[in-house]
């Protein structure tokens, strides 16, 4: 069996190059090896694909190429062994369905109002003329929204502790010190001052608090609540049995991490591009103002240029760089290569989004491309695809639009510097290295000081 081409550079050096400049590294790999490349060949071949036709083959050949939960065990430390990423087959299908019902229907309208309210409340605390980093602020907004939508928590001592633990967990791996210590100690648990020891400590504390909340909520049995935790408490599994407390706990974790991390990063990048390119900001404000002073959130999310801006932000710097891995379980041909059982295939989302044949001038931020063409789910896939597409992808886009609309409609912001924002890889996300430093010049003159974006919320 002949595998796709493989770089001669040793794996340890490839890892260092990726961490130092993930996008530059992937650009160089694509330029040198093209659509399909073998980055690891021993002991398990791992193949990366950045071609929409090849990705379609992977997603649709579901009998030969299977998305196995065992391939995502690296995430289990912080998301539990029974999280949706670790499940397979009918169990996986059942749990996805249970989780997804919280992101649709009438709940979205109520949640849309709450997103606008939280955004206005947090942004109003910024001091006019004083520089601030946008990334941690929008991450705070998205994590608060996540905890409310998923767990129904918005205040109290337990809420504060859970929020703090999630923030701490999201920060692991982002600092230079974390990376140095990881390279020195690896996965050794040497107490709370070592990366692995600190992770285990956070895990223990977080799991304990979540378990207490689940036990308390189950004892109250309030069927009128509309959060995902309540859905799971009252839900039945594929055999009609009630989910255990441990299952409920693990199912909550991935959506909350995604809500705080991926959504916050995408919004921060959007704020950078909008304020880096005056023409984008002007056109977006013109569209937002066309709805009047107090637009319905459900009307905001249908605005075409706002949608295009969000899509372009997710294209140029996707928060999910790769699809979840798939395992070849029976011999199959992909992009002309005959692949045998045991090979792992991963879709390279970033490199697919950077293809000149799909996105001319891919390094340029051009929202108009999403107004001129509708891309297939194999060409534009910011939330992955197939059976493992992100459960909260639709909600993340919904949230992006409302947070951006609220900020832009209410406040005059500027970037502190016009120097290009550099992406930095940390944990699983490529976030803005400087945090997108901005300064608030005041409220927009055409907005009444006393009225929020959505009437009656503040």
N, C-alpha and C positions, 0 to 999 in steps of 0.2 A: 504493500500500500504506500503510495506516494502522498505525503502530506503537503499542504500549501507551504510556500517559502517561509523560512525562519531566520530571524536576525542572528548574526554570529556573536553579537555582544552577550556576555554572560548575564544571567537573570538578575543577579544582585545589582549589577550596574544599570540594567534597564529599570529596575525599581527606583533607584536613586534618581535617574534621569526623569522618570515620571513624576516623582514627588517634587522635584525642583521646578519643572515646567511641564505640567501635564498636557496642556494643549499644544505646545511646541513639540513635545515628544510625539504625540499622536499625529500631528501634521507631518513630521519627518518619517514616521513609520508608513503612513499612507502614501507619501510621495515615493518612497523607496520600494514598497512591496505591493501597493495597490489595494484591491478590494478585499482580499482574504489573506490572512497571515497566521502562522503558527508561532505564538509567543512563548509557549512552554511545550516541550515535547517529552519530558521525562519527569516522573513516571507516567503521568496522564497527559496526553496531548490536549492543549487548549487552543482553540481556533477563534479568531476574532474576524467578524464580517462587517464591512461598512458599505454594502451595496444593497439597494432596496429590493432588487429581485432575489438576492440571496437571503435577505432577512425574511422575505415573504415565504421562501421555501422552508426556512427553519420554523416559522410560526405555523405554517399550514400542514407540514408533515408530522402531525401530532402522534402518529403510531410509531414512527421510526425515531423521532426526536422528541424527548419528553422533558418537561420542566419538573425536576425532582426536588422535593423539599430538602433532601439530604445535602444538596449542593449549596444550600444557604445556611448551613450550620454555624458558619462564622458569626452570623448575626444573633445566634441564639443566646449568647452571653447576656445581651441587654434586652432582647425581645422575647425570651422564654422559649422553651422547647415545643410549645403548642401554639405558637404564633402562626399567622396565616402564611408566612414565608416558609415555614418548616413543614407544612402539611401537603398531602397528596390526594389525588383521586376524589372520591365522593365527599370525603371529610373536608378537603380543601374547597370544593365547590359549595358545600353547605355553609361553611364559615364565611366565605366571601359574600355569599348572598345575605347573610345576617348582618355583616358589616356595612354593605353597600346601601341597605335600606335607609340608613341614617343620613345619606348624602343626597336624597332625592325628595321630590314632592313638596308638600306645603311647608315642610321644615325649612327648606331652602329660603323661602321668603322671610320667615321669622329670623333665621340666622343672618340673612342679608342686612336686615336692620341692625342687628347686634354688632356685626362687623363694622358698619359705619359708625355706630356709637362708640365702640371701643377705640377705633382709630382716631376719631375726633378727640376723645378724652385724653389719650396718651400724647398725641401731637400737641395739644393745647398746653402741655407742661413745658414745652421747649421755650427757652428764653430768646427773645428777638435779639439778633446780632451776635449770639454766642454759638460758635461752631459745635456741631455734634456729629456723631457717627450714625448714619441711618440704619445700617445693618442690624445692630443689636436692638434698636427701637422697633423696627418692623418684625424682627424675630420675636420680640416680646408680645406684639400684637397677635401674631399668628399662633404662638403657643397658648396664649390666653383663649383665643377662639377655639383652638383644638381641645383644650381641657373642658370648655363649656359644651361644645358639640358632642364630644366623645364621652365625657364623664359627667356632664351636668354640674361641674364645679366652677364657681366664680368668686368665692370668698371663703374666709375661715382659715384657721391655723393649718389644717391638713392640706388645704389648697395651696397655701403659701409654701409649705414644705415640699409638696409634690412638684410644684412649679420650679422651685430652686434646684431640686435633684435632676429634673429634666434638663434645665439650663446647664448644669454642671456636666451632665453626661454628653450633651451636644458639644461642649467645648473641648472634650478630650481629643487629643490628637491635632489640635489646630495650632498650638504654639510651637516655636522652635525647640523649646526645652522638652516638650512632650515627645517630639520626634527624636531628639538626641537620646533621651532616656529609653525610648522604645527600642532604638538600635542597640543600646547597651544591654538592657535587661530582657528584651523580647517579651515572652509571655510568663516570665517568672513573677510569682506573687511574693514581693518582699515588703509587704505592709502598705499602708495608705500612701506613702510617699513614692512608691513605684507605680508606673502606669497601670499595670495589670491589677495590682493590689487596690488601687484607688477605684478602678472599674468595678471590682468585686464588692467593694464597700458601698459604692453608689447603688449597685444592683440590689444588694441586701436591704438597704434602707428604702429604696423605691418599691421593691416587691412587698415589703412589710406594710407600707402605707397604703398601697393599692389593695392589698388583701383585706386590710381593715375597712376600707371604704366599701369593698364588695360585700363583706359580711354584714356590715351595717345596713346597706341598701337592700340586701336580700331579706333581712329581718323586717324591714319596713314594708316591702312589697307594694310599692306605689306604682300602679299600672298607668297612672296619668302622665308620668314623666316621659319626655320625648328625646332623651339622649341615648347614645349607642350603648352605654353601660346598662341602662334599663332594658333595652332590646335584648341584650345578651342574657341578662338575669332571667327574663321570662321566656327565652327561646328554648327550642328543643333541637337536639342533634338529629342526624340522619336516621337514627333508630327510635326517635321519639323521647329520648331521655333528656333531662335537664343538664345543661352544661355545668361542670364542676367549677368551683371558685378559681382553681388554678388555670383552667381553660379560659375563663372569662378574663382573668388578669393578663394572660399572655396575648390574647386577641386585642386588648386595648393598646398594647405598647407600640407596635409598628405604626398605627395611624397617628398616634400622638407625636412620635418622633418625626414622622413625615410632615405633620402639620407645622411643627415648630421650625424644622430645619430646612426642608426643601422649599416650602412656600416663602419663608422669610428671605432666603437667599435669592429666589427669583424676583421678589418685589424689590429688593435692594439693587439688583442689577438693572431692573426696569427704571428705577429712580435715577440711576447713573446715566443711562442712555438718554432718557427724556430730557435731562438737564444738560447733558453734554452736547446735544444737538438741538439748537433753538427752533429749527423748523419743525421738528417732531413735537416739541412742547407746544408750540403755537397752534398746530393743527389739532392736537389733542384737546387743548383748552377750548378751542372753537367748537369742537364736537360736544364737549361736556356742557358748555354754556348754552348750547342749542336746546337743552332739555329744561331750561329754566332754573329757578332757585332751589326747589325742593323735589328733585326727581325721585321716582320710585326706584329702589335698588334693582328690581327686576327689569326695569327699562335700561338702567345703566349697563347691565351685563350684556345687552344686545347691541351696544354701539360698535359698529364695524371697525373704526380706526383704533379704538381702545383694545378691541380683541386682537387686531393685527399687531399692535405694539407688544402685547403680552406674549403672543406667539413668537414674534421675532426675538424677544428677550430669552425665551425658552429654547429657541433654535441656536442662537449664537453662543450662549453659555448654558447648556442644559444642566439642570441640577442633578439629573441622573445620567451619568456619562455612558453607562453600559446597560444592556438588558440583563435580566437575571439569567444565569447560565442554564443551558439545556444539555441533556445527556443523549448521545446516540445509543439507542438500545437495539437496533437492527440495522444492517448495512443499508446505506442510503447515499444517493448522489446529490451533492450540493455544489453549485457553481462549477460543475465539471469534475469535481473531485469525488472519488469513491471513499466514503468514510465508514470505518468499521465500528462496531460496538465498543463503548468505553471512552470515546472521544467526547470532550466537552466543547460546546459552541456558545459563543457570546456575541451578541450584536453590539457593535460600536456605534452608539447613538451620536456622539460628538462628531465623529468623522463622516457619518452619513449626512449630518446637518451641514457639513462643510464642503460638500461636493459641488464643484463648479457646474456640473451638468444639471443639477437640481436647483442650486441657488447661486446664480452668477454673482461675482464679487462677494463671496461668502463672509469675508471679514468685515464688511460694511453693514451697519445697522439700517436695514431698509424694510420697515413695516409694510410698505406698499406691495411687496411680493406676495403677502398673504391676502391682499385684496384682488390681485390679478390672477391668482391661481389657487385651486384647491388641491392640496397635497394629500397623497394616500397615507394610510396609517403605517406604511413601510418606508415612506420618505420623510415624514415628520412624526417622530415618536418620542416626545419629551418624557413621557411617563411609561416607557417600555411598550410591550404589546403582547398579544396572544393571551393565554390563560393566566399570565402573571402580570398583566398590565396593572399599574398602580390603582388600588381601590379608590383612593381619594383624588385621582387626577382631575376629574371634572370639578370637584369642590375646590381644589387648589386654584384652578383657573378662575372660578367664580370669586374666590377670595382675593386673588390678585387684582382683578378689575375693580372691586369695591374699595379696597385699601388705597389703590392708586387714585381712583376717582375722588375719594374723600380728601386725600392729602392735596391733590392738585386743585380741587375746587375751592379749598379753604385757605391755602397758604402759598405765599411767595417764597420759594426756596431757591438757593443757588449752590453750586458746587464750590467748595473752598478753593479747589485747584482744577484747572482744565487739563492737567496731565492725565494721560490714559490710565484708567483703573486696571490694575493687574490682578488676574485670577490667582488664587492660592488654594492648593489642595489641602484639606484637613478632614480627618475622619472619612466620610464618604462623599463629601460635597466640595465643589470648587466655589469658594465664596470670594467676595471682593477683598483684596488684601488690606486696603486701608479702611475698610468698613463703609466706604462712600461718605466722605466727610462733606457735610453741608452746613449752611447757615440759613436761618430763617430771617427774612426781611420784614415779615408781618403778614397779616391776613390780606387776602385778595380784596381789592377795593370794590369790586362789583358784587361782593357777598356781604350780606348783613351780619354784623358782629354777633347779633343775638340769635341767629338762626343756624342750625346745623344743616348738613346735607339732607338729612331725612327729618321732616318736621316732627317735633314732639319727643325726640329721643334723649335730649340732654336737659 
